[in-house]
C-alpha cells in the first residue's frame, strides 16, 4: 500500500478551490446576492450538494483509472477525449483572459498602476512558478497561501458587514426566489469546465492515485468543495449585509462595492488584494489544468509541458492586452462552463463500469445514482438557463 502524501492532497484541494475562486466567482456571488437576496443561500446549498457529488465521482474514477480524463474518454470512444479536451482547453483559455484581467485590476486597485502593467506583472509571477525546478511543490504552497488569504479577508468583511444571518439561514431552506441561471453558473463556476479536474490531475502528476488511496482521495475532493463553498458563503453573507444596510451594489463592479461599502477605502484596498489573489491563483490553476488535457496526446507535448503552460499564460495575457477586458460578462462564461459538466460527468460515470478502464474496481451504486441525478438536473437547468441568457 502506497503511503499517501497529505501535503500533495491538501495542495490538490487548494488548487481546485483556488481555480474556482477567481474574479468571476467574486462577481457572480455579489451579483446573485443582489438579485436573490437571502434566498441565494438556497442556491449555494443546492450547488454544494451537486458539486460534491460530481467531484467525488470524477476524482475517484480518475484516481482508480490512473490516467487523465481525456485518455479515459478516448478509451471509452475513440476521439471523444479530443472533443472534451478541445472544450476544456478553449474554455480554460477564455477564462484565463478574465483571470489575467482580474489580477491586473487587483494591482490597479492596490497600487494605482495601469491595469495592463498589473496584468503583465501578474503573468510574470505565474510564469515564475512554473519555471522553478520544483514547480509542483511551489504550486501546492502557492495554492494554499492564496486560498487562505482570500478566505481570511472574506471572513473579515463578512463580520463587519453585520449581515442578517437568521434570515439567510431561513431562506437557505425556504427560498422566496429561485434562478436556474444562478444554480448553473455557481455549479459551473465551482466544478464546471476544467475546474473539477484541476485537483485530480494534480494527484496524477504527483502519483497519488490507486484504489488503496480512495479514502484519502474522498477527503481531498470534499475538502476542495468545502474550501470553495466556505469562500462562497462568506462572500454571500458579506454581500447580503451590505445590500441590507446600503441598498444596491454598483452594477459596474458589484464585488468591489461589497468591500468598499462595508469597510470604506480600507475595504476597497482589501478587495484589490482579494481580486489579485483570485486572479493569479485561477491563472495558475487554469493554465496547469487546461494544458494537462492535451499533454498525453503526444510525447513531444509531454516533454514541453512546462513551456506550453508558460505559453498558455503568455497568450492569455497578450490577448487581454490587445483586446482589453472581455465584453461578455464572467457570469455568462461561468454558465457556459457549467454546460460542460453534464457531458464530462456522464463520460466518467460510464467509464466507471468499463473493466478495461478501471479493472476490478466497483463504483458504489449510490454514488453512481447520485451522479446520474446531477447530470439530469444540470441538463434540465441548462435548458432553463439558456432561455434566460439568450
C-alpha positions as CSV (number, residue, x, y, z in Angstrom):
1,X,0.0,0.0,0.0
2,X,1.4,3.4,-1.0
3,X,1.9,6.0,1.7
4,X,-0.2,9.0,0.9
5,X,1.4,12.4,0.7
6,X,-1.0,14.6,2.6
7,X,0.8,17.8,1.6
8,X,0.0,16.9,-2.0
9,X,-3.6,16.1,-1.2
10,X,-4.2,19.4,0.6
11,X,-2.3,21.2,-2.2
12,X,-4.6,19.5,-4.8
13,X,-7.7,20.5,-2.8
14,X,-6.5,24.1,-2.6
15,X,-5.6,24.1,-6.3
16,X,-9.1,23.1,-7.2
17,X,-10.6,25.6,-4.8
18,X,-8.3,28.4,-5.9
19,X,-9.1,27.6,-9.5
20,X,-12.8,28.0,-8.7
21,X,-12.4,31.2,-6.6
22,X,-11.4,33.5,-9.5
23,X,-12.6,37.0,-10.5
24,X,-15.8,35.5,-12.0
25,X,-16.5,33.8,-8.6
26,X,-16.5,37.2,-6.8
27,X,-18.6,38.9,-9.5
28,X,-21.1,36.0,-9.6
29,X,-21.6,35.8,-5.9
30,X,-22.2,39.6,-5.4
31,X,-24.5,39.8,-8.4
32,X,-26.7,36.9,-7.4
33,X,-26.9,38.1,-3.8
34,X,-28.2,41.4,-5.2
35,X,-30.8,39.6,-7.3
36,X,-32.0,36.9,-5.0
37,X,-31.2,38.4,-1.5
38,X,-31.2,35.8,1.3
39,X,-32.7,33.2,-1.0
40,X,-29.3,32.9,-2.7
41,X,-28.4,30.8,0.3
42,X,-30.6,28.1,-1.1
43,X,-28.8,28.2,-4.4
44,X,-25.5,27.9,-2.6
45,X,-26.7,24.9,-0.5
46,X,-28.1,23.1,-3.6
47,X,-24.8,23.8,-5.5
48,X,-22.7,22.4,-2.7
49,X,-24.6,19.1,-2.9
50,X,-24.3,19.0,-6.7
51,X,-20.6,20.0,-6.6
52,X,-19.7,17.3,-4.0
53,X,-21.4,14.5,-5.9
54,X,-19.8,15.5,-9.2
55,X,-16.4,15.9,-7.7
56,X,-16.4,12.7,-5.8
57,X,-17.4,10.7,-8.9
58,X,-14.8,12.4,-11.1
59,X,-11.8,12.3,-8.7
60,X,-12.4,8.7,-7.7
61,X,-12.7,7.4,-11.3
62,X,-9.6,9.3,-12.5
63,X,-7.6,8.1,-9.5
64,X,-8.6,4.4,-10.0
65,X,-8.1,4.5,-13.8
66,X,-4.7,6.3,-13.1
67,X,-5.0,8.3,-16.2
68,X,-6.2,11.8,-17.1
69,X,-9.8,12.4,-18.1
70,X,-9.1,12.8,-21.8
71,X,-7.4,9.4,-22.0
72,X,-10.4,7.8,-20.2
73,X,-12.8,9.4,-22.7
74,X,-10.7,8.2,-25.6
75,X,-10.7,4.6,-24.3
76,X,-14.5,4.8,-23.9
77,X,-14.9,6.1,-27.5
78,X,-12.0,7.0,-29.8
79,X,-12.0,10.7,-30.5
80,X,-14.2,11.6,-27.5
81,X,-11.2,12.6,-25.4
82,X,-10.0,15.1,-28.1
83,X,-13.5,16.6,-28.2
84,X,-13.6,17.1,-24.4
85,X,-10.0,18.4,-24.4
86,X,-10.9,21.0,-27.0
87,X,-13.9,22.2,-24.9
88,X,-11.9,22.4,-21.7
89,X,-8.7,23.8,-23.3
90,X,-10.5,26.6,-25.2
91,X,-12.8,27.3,-22.2
92,X,-9.7,27.5,-19.9
93,X,-8.1,29.9,-22.3
94,X,-11.2,32.1,-22.3
95,X,-11.3,32.0,-18.5
96,X,-7.6,32.8,-18.3
97,X,-8.1,36.1,-20.1
98,X,-10.6,37.1,-17.5
99,X,-8.3,35.8,-14.7
100,X,-5.3,37.9,-16.0
101,X,-7.6,40.9,-16.3
102,X,-8.8,40.4,-12.7
103,X,-5.2,40.1,-11.4
104,X,-4.2,43.3,-13.3
105,X,-7.3,45.1,-11.9
106,X,-6.4,43.9,-8.4
107,X,-2.9,45.5,-8.6
108,X,-4.5,48.6,-10.1
109,X,-6.8,48.9,-7.0
110,X,-3.9,48.2,-4.6
111,X,-1.2,50.4,-6.1
112,X,-2.8,52.6,-8.8
113,X,-0.7,51.1,-11.6
114,X,-2.1,50.6,-15.1
115,X,-4.3,47.5,-15.4
116,X,-2.2,46.3,-18.4
117,X,1.0,46.7,-16.4
118,X,-0.6,44.8,-13.5
119,X,-1.6,42.0,-15.8
120,X,2.0,41.7,-17.1
121,X,3.4,41.7,-13.6
122,X,0.9,39.0,-12.5
123,X,1.7,36.9,-15.6
124,X,5.4,37.0,-14.8
125,X,4.7,35.8,-11.2
126,X,2.5,33.0,-12.5
127,X,5.1,32.0,-15.1
128,X,7.9,32.1,-12.5
129,X,6.1,29.4,-10.5
130,X,6.4,27.0,-13.5
131,X,9.9,28.0,-14.3
132,X,11.2,26.9,-10.9
133,X,12.6,23.3,-10.9
134,X,10.3,22.2,-8.0
135,X,7.2,23.6,-9.7
136,X,4.9,21.0,-8.2
137,X,5.8,21.9,-4.6
138,X,5.6,25.6,-5.3
139,X,2.2,25.1,-7.0
140,X,0.9,23.4,-3.8
141,X,2.3,26.1,-1.5
142,X,1.1,28.9,-3.6
143,X,-2.4,27.5,-3.9
144,X,-2.7,27.0,-0.1
145,X,-1.4,30.5,0.6
146,X,-3.6,32.3,-1.8
147,X,-6.6,30.3,-0.7
148,X,-6.1,31.2,3.0
149,X,-5.6,34.9,2.1
150,X,-8.9,35.0,0.3
151,X,-10.9,33.2,3.0
152,X,-9.5,35.3,5.9
153,X,-10.2,38.6,4.1
154,X,-13.7,37.5,3.1
155,X,-14.3,36.4,6.8
156,X,-13.3,39.9,7.9
157,X,-15.7,41.7,5.5
158,X,-18.5,39.2,6.4
159,X,-18.0,40.1,10.1
160,X,-18.1,43.8,9.8
161,X,-21.0,44.0,7.3
162,X,-23.4,42.9,10.1
163,X,-25.5,40.6,7.9
164,X,-28.9,39.2,8.7
165,X,-27.7,35.7,9.5
166,X,-31.0,34.4,10.8
167,X,-32.9,35.4,7.6
168,X,-30.1,33.9,5.5
169,X,-30.5,30.6,7.4
170,X,-34.3,30.5,6.9
171,X,-34.2,31.4,3.2
172,X,-31.5,28.8,2.7
173,X,-34.1,26.1,3.2
174,X,-37.2,28.1,2.4
175,X,-36.4,30.4,-0.5
176,X,-38.7,33.1,-1.8
177,X,-36.8,33.4,-5.1
178,X,-35.1,31.0,-7.4
179,X,-33.0,31.2,-10.6
180,X,-31.9,28.4,-13.0
181,X,-29.1,30.6,-14.2
182,X,-27.8,31.2,-10.7
183,X,-27.5,27.4,-10.0
184,X,-26.0,26.6,-13.3
185,X,-23.5,29.5,-13.0
186,X,-22.5,28.7,-9.4
187,X,-22.1,24.9,-10.1
188,X,-20.3,25.7,-13.4
189,X,-18.0,28.2,-11.6
190,X,-17.1,25.6,-8.9
191,X,-16.8,22.3,-10.7
192,X,-17.5,23.1,-14.4
193,X,-15.1,23.0,-17.3
194,X,-11.5,22.5,-16.2
195,X,-12.0,23.3,-12.5
196,X,-13.1,19.9,-11.1
197,X,-10.2,18.2,-13.0
198,X,-7.6,20.6,-11.5
199,X,-7.0,18.7,-8.3
200,X,-7.5,15.2,-9.8
201,X,-4.9,15.8,-12.5
202,X,-2.5,17.3,-9.9
203,X,-2.8,14.0,-7.9
204,X,-2.0,12.1,-11.1
205,X,1.2,14.1,-11.7
206,X,2.2,13.6,-8.1
207,X,1.5,9.8,-8.5
208,X,-1.0,9.9,-5.6
209,X,-3.6,7.5,-7.1
210,X,-4.9,3.9,-6.8
211,X,-7.8,2.1,-5.3
212,X,-6.0,1.8,-2.0
213,X,-5.9,5.6,-1.6
214,X,-9.6,6.2,-2.3
215,X,-10.4,7.2,1.3
216,X,-7.8,9.9,1.2
217,X,-9.0,11.0,-2.3
218,X,-12.5,11.3,-1.0
219,X,-11.3,13.6,1.8
220,X,-9.4,15.7,-0.8
221,X,-12.3,16.0,-3.1
222,X,-14.7,17.0,-0.3
223,X,-12.1,19.4,1.2
224,X,-11.8,21.2,-2.1
225,X,-15.5,21.7,-2.4
226,X,-15.6,22.7,1.3
227,X,-13.0,25.4,0.8
228,X,-14.7,26.8,-2.3
229,X,-18.1,26.7,-0.6
230,X,-16.8,28.4,2.5
231,X,-15.5,31.3,0.4
232,X,-18.8,31.5,-1.4
233,X,-20.8,31.5,1.9
234,X,-18.6,34.2,3.4
235,X,-18.9,36.4,0.3
236,X,-22.7,35.8,0.2
237,X,-23.0,36.8,3.9
238,X,-20.9,39.9,3.4
239,X,-22.8,40.9,0.2
240,X,-26.1,40.3,2.0
241,X,-25.1,42.5,4.9
242,X,-24.1,45.3,2.5
243,X,-27.3,45.0,0.4
244,X,-29.4,45.0,3.5
245,X,-27.8,48.1,5.0
246,X,-26.8,50.1,1.9
247,X,-29.2,49.1,-0.8
248,X,-27.9,48.4,-4.3
249,X,-24.4,47.5,-5.3
250,X,-22.5,49.2,-8.1
251,X,-23.6,47.3,-11.2
252,X,-20.2,48.1,-12.9
253,X,-18.3,46.3,-10.1
254,X,-20.6,44.6,-7.6
255,X,-17.9,42.7,-5.8
256,X,-15.8,45.9,-5.2
257,X,-19.0,47.5,-3.8
258,X,-19.3,44.8,-1.1
259,X,-15.8,45.5,0.2
260,X,-15.9,49.3,-0.2
261,X,-19.4,49.8,1.4
262,X,-18.5,47.5,4.3
263,X,-15.1,49.0,5.1
264,X,-14.6,52.2,3.2
265,X,-11.2,52.8,1.4
266,X,-9.5,50.1,3.5
267,X,-12.2,47.6,2.3
268,X,-11.6,48.8,-1.3
269,X,-7.9,48.0,-0.9
270,X,-8.7,44.6,0.6
271,X,-10.8,44.0,-2.4
272,X,-7.8,44.7,-4.6
273,X,-5.8,42.1,-2.6
274,X,-8.6,39.5,-2.8
275,X,-9.1,40.2,-6.6
276,X,-5.4,39.8,-7.3
277,X,-5.1,36.6,-5.2
278,X,-8.2,35.3,-7.0
279,X,-7.0,36.3,-10.4
280,X,-3.4,34.9,-10.2
281,X,-4.3,31.7,-8.4
282,X,-7.0,31.0,-11.0
283,X,-4.5,31.8,-13.8
284,X,-2.1,29.2,-12.4
285,X,-4.9,26.6,-11.9
286,X,-6.4,27.2,-15.3
287,X,-3.1,27.0,-17.2
288,X,-2.0,23.9,-15.3
289,X,-5.2,22.0,-15.8
290,X,-6.0,23.2,-19.4
291,X,-2.6,22.0,-20.6
292,X,-3.0,18.7,-18.7
293,X,-5.8,17.9,-21.1
294,X,-3.5,17.9,-24.1
295,X,-0.2,16.7,-22.8
296,X,-0.9,13.0,-23.1
297,X,-1.7,13.2,-26.8
298,X,1.9,13.3,-28.0
299,X,5.2,12.6,-26.3
300,X,6.5,16.0,-27.5
301,X,3.7,17.8,-25.7
302,X,4.6,15.9,-22.6
303,X,8.3,16.9,-22.9
304,X,7.4,20.5,-23.4
305,X,4.6,20.6,-20.8
306,X,6.2,23.4,-18.8
307,X,6.9,25.5,-21.9
308,X,3.3,25.1,-23.1
309,X,1.9,26.2,-19.7
310,X,4.1,29.3,-19.9
311,X,3.0,30.0,-23.5
312,X,-0.6,29.5,-22.4
313,X,-0.3,32.2,-19.7
314,X,1.6,34.4,-22.2
315,X,-1.0,34.1,-24.9
316,X,-3.8,34.8,-22.4
317,X,-2.0,38.0,-21.3
318,X,-1.3,39.1,-24.9
319,X,-5.0,38.7,-25.9
320,X,-6.1,40.7,-22.9
321,X,-3.6,43.5,-23.7
322,X,-4.7,43.6,-27.3
323,X,-8.5,43.2,-26.8
324,X,-9.0,44.6,-23.3
325,X,-11.3,43.2,-20.7
326,X,-13.7,40.7,-22.4
327,X,-17.1,42.3,-23.1
328,X,-19.0,39.1,-22.2
329,X,-19.5,39.0,-18.5
330,X,-17.8,36.5,-16.4
331,X,-21.3,35.4,-15.3
332,X,-22.2,34.2,-18.8
333,X,-18.8,32.5,-19.1
334,X,-19.4,30.6,-15.9
335,X,-22.8,29.5,-17.0
336,X,-21.5,28.2,-20.3
337,X,-18.7,26.4,-18.4
338,X,-21.5,24.7,-16.4
339,X,-22.8,23.2,-19.7
340,X,-19.6,21.1,-19.9
341,X,-20.2,19.4,-16.6
342,X,-23.1,17.1,-17.6
343,X,-21.0,15.9,-20.6
344,X,-17.8,15.3,-18.6
345,X,-19.6,13.7,-15.7
346,X,-21.6,11.4,-18.0
347,X,-18.4,10.1,-19.6
348,X,-16.8,9.4,-16.2
349,X,-19.9,7.6,-14.9
350,X,-19.9,5.3,-18.0
351,X,-16.2,4.7,-17.7
352,X,-16.6,3.6,-14.1
353,X,-18.3,0.4,-15.4
354,X,-15.7,-0.4,-18.1
355,X,-13.2,-3.0,-16.8
356,X,-10.7,-2.1,-19.5
357,X,-10.5,1.3,-17.7
358,X,-11.0,0.6,-14.0
359,X,-10.1,-3.1,-13.9
360,X,-11.9,-4.8,-11.0
361,X,-12.9,-1.6,-9.2
362,X,-16.6,-1.3,-8.4
363,X,-18.1,2.2,-8.2
364,X,-20.7,2.4,-5.3
365,X,-24.2,2.3,-6.7
366,X,-25.4,5.1,-4.5
367,X,-22.6,7.4,-5.9
368,X,-23.4,6.5,-9.5
369,X,-27.1,7.1,-8.9
370,X,-26.5,10.5,-7.4
371,X,-24.1,11.3,-10.2
372,X,-26.9,10.4,-12.8
373,X,-29.2,12.7,-10.9
374,X,-26.6,15.6,-11.1
375,X,-26.3,15.0,-14.9
376,X,-30.1,15.1,-15.2
377,X,-30.6,18.2,-13.0
378,X,-27.7,20.1,-14.7
379,X,-29.1,19.2,-18.2
380,X,-32.6,20.3,-17.2
381,X,-31.3,23.5,-15.7
382,X,-29.1,24.2,-18.7
383,X,-32.2,24.4,-20.9
384,X,-33.8,26.9,-18.5
385,X,-30.6,28.9,-18.1
386,X,-30.0,29.1,-21.9
387,X,-33.5,30.6,-22.2
388,X,-32.7,33.2,-19.5
389,X,-29.3,34.0,-21.1
390,X,-30.4,34.3,-24.7
